[in-house]
Amino acid sequence: METVLFAIGALVALVGAVIMLISKNAVHSALGLVLTMGALAFLFLLLNAPFLAMIQLTAYAGAI
């Protein structure tokens, strides 16, 4: 089950990164970046690192 959740989180992070890179609209790029950062925070939670997950959301996604 953990492997499936990790794969889904990684896929969401990759999709968000691709959206961020190929989007011509700045707002869509920012939303892709937020999606990527949220997926990375989810991956940190799967690795039992809640502090890093909250820092990821607060420092990076919150700044956007």
Summary of the structure (lengths in Angstrom):
residues: 64
radius of gyration: 12.0
end to end distance: 31.9
largest distance: 36.5
contacts: 179
relative contact order: 0.16
helix: 84%
strand: 0%
